Structure formats: structure tokens, C-alpha cells
Amino acid sequence: MKIFAGLVALFSLITITGAVYPQGEQAQPLLPDKEAFLLTVFLKHDQTMNNVERGVLLNDTRWNELFPPDGVEIVNHYVMMGIGQVIVMRVPPERLRLLNRVIERAAWGAYQTEFYVTYDLAAARAAQAAAQ
């Protein structure tokens, strides 16, 4: 439900602000990827355990074998000190449910999770500026 609400909010914002479409005669989408969307996942460290304990739990759940599922591309993967891991993925819509199940099965317990639909505003702004 959180993901659905995020998608609705994102598409409403895009429509209202025109962030993805330039203004003018040749209105074309600036974000042409219709095959996938970007999803940012925060894997927040559970600070009641240390990295060794977390590693044991992740090995038991086969995290490294299951993540990312086939068809899901990791675009960026960072460690945010004091928070945990931040992973940006390109996700085909039909793989979203599988990705969610993998995270539920293998990451929960070691991490608290947050999901955010993401788009590259820098690319959209650059294209919009070039069109003006």
C-alpha cells in the first residue's frame, strides 16, 4: 500500500509540475523508459545487532543468493553511515511483487525497510533547459 500511495503521489506531482514533460510544441516524455521504473530502498540497520550478527541472519535467509531477483537491475548501492544501505534499482513493473517478497523474506529482521519511487530529475531538468 505504501508503494502504491508513493506511485500515485509521484505521478500526481509529475502531472502537476510538468517535471517529466517539457512545455511547448514538441511535448515528449523526457524519461522514455516505459519498461521499468526506479525504486529506492532504504535498508535501515537494526542497531540492536552488530554486523556479525546481521551477517549470520542474512546468510540464514540466503539474502545474497536471492537479492536482487532476476530482471531487477541495481543502479546504485550505497552505505549511508548511521542509517544503513540505500539501493536504487530499475524495476520492471511485473517484477515488483517478486522484489517485495525477496526483501520481506530475506531482509526483514536484519533491516527495517523503506521504499521510494524515484526518477532522475537532473536528466529531466537538463532536457527541459535544452528545449527552452
N, C-alpha and C positions, 0 to 999 in steps of 0.2 A: 504494500500500500504506500509506503514511504517513497519507493521508486516511482510509482505511478503518479503520485502527487508532485514529485520533482519534475517528471516529464511534462505534466500539464503546466506547471509554473514556468518551466523553461520555454515551452512553445508559445505560451501567452506573452512572455517577455519579448521573445523574438518577434512575434507578430506586431506587438505594440510599438517597439522601438525601431523596427526595421533593421535590426543588427545583422541579419543574415542576407538581406536584400538591399541592393543599392537603390537610391531614389533616382527616378528619371526614366528615360525612354527604354533603355535596354535592361529592364529589371530581370536579372538572372540570379539564381542562388549562388552565393559566394562559397557555400560549403556544399560541394557537389556530391559528397559521399552518401549515397542513398542505400548503400549495402550494409552500413554499420553506424553506430553512434559511439561517442566516447563516454566512458564511465570512470569516475574517480572513486576509488575505495580507500577509506582510511582503516587500517588495521591498528587499532589503538592498543598499546601494551597494557596487559593486566599487571599492575605493579605489585600484586600480591605474590608474584613468582618472578624468579630471575631467569636469565636467558637459557641456562642449562635446563631448568625445569620446563620452560616453554618449548625448548628443542625436543625434549622427551615426549611431551604431549603432541607436538606436531609430527614427530616420527610415528607415534602410535596411530594417528589419524591419517597417515600417508599424504600429508599436505603437499610435499614436494613431488609426489607422483601424480596427484590429482589436479594441481594448480599450475598453470592455467589450463582449463579444459580445451580440447581440440576446437579450433575455429576462433578462439579468443586470442587477440594479439596484445602483448604488453607493449605500450608505447613509452612509458616512463615508470621507473620504480625507484623511489627514494626512501631514505630513512629520515624522519623528521625528529630530531632529538627532543626528548621529553614527551613525545606523542606516540610514535610508532612508525609504521610504514605507510607510504602514500603510493598507490599504484593507479596509473592511468592506463585504461585498456580500450581497445577498439573492439566493440562487441556487435556481432550481427544480431538483430532482434530475436531471431529464433534460438539463439544460444543463451539468452538472458536467464531463463529458468534454470538451465544446467549450471551456469556460473553461480547463481544464487545457492543452488543445492550443494555445490562443491564447497563454497565458503561456509555454509551452515554446518556441513558435516565435518570439515577438516580444520576450520579456523576458530570456530566458536569454542570458548574455553581458554584458548591461548590469547585471543584478542577480542576486544569489543569492536564492532564494525559499524561504519557509516558509509552510505552510498550517495554519490552526487553525479547527476547527468552533467556532462562537461562539453564545451565546444571551444574551438580556437578563435577567440575574439581578436587576437593580434592579426591573424590572416584575414579575417573579415574587415577589420579596420583598414588594413593596408590596401585591400582591394577596393574598398569604398573610397579611400583617399585618391587612389589612382584613377577612379572613374569620374572624379569631380573636376 
